[in-house]
Amino acid sequence: MNAAAHIAVVGSLAWKEHLGGLPPAFEVTLVPEPENRYFRHAIAVYGPTGKVGYIAPEGARSRYDAIKAAADAGAVTCPARRAGADRTEQGAIEVYLDLSGFPIAE
């Protein structure tokens, strides 16, 4: 996974029940939420078991337009992987995304 595209999924604790059955590597669907009242660049992340969180703000803000445009044309997917035990034991990060297919806005 490209380090520049190595973006964390946040808020996973709210959807903990969807994390247990995930394999080490899988594909996710990205769903922009332009009406999200907490963060106008919110992009929800759905794995094979359901919603697993949101793209971290630093990744969502810089790639929102590209992901939103792609989503307007159809479903948007990207590779994902489970975080290592060192991260999950701290309750920090459960999933990382490879967003290298989406350009960073200038």
Secondary structure, 3 states (H helix, E strand, C coil): CCHHHEEEEECHHHHHHHCCCCCCEEEEEEEECCCCCCCCCCEEEEECCEEEEEECHHHHHHHHHHHHHHHHHCCEEEEEEECCHHHHCCCCCCEEEECCCCCCCC
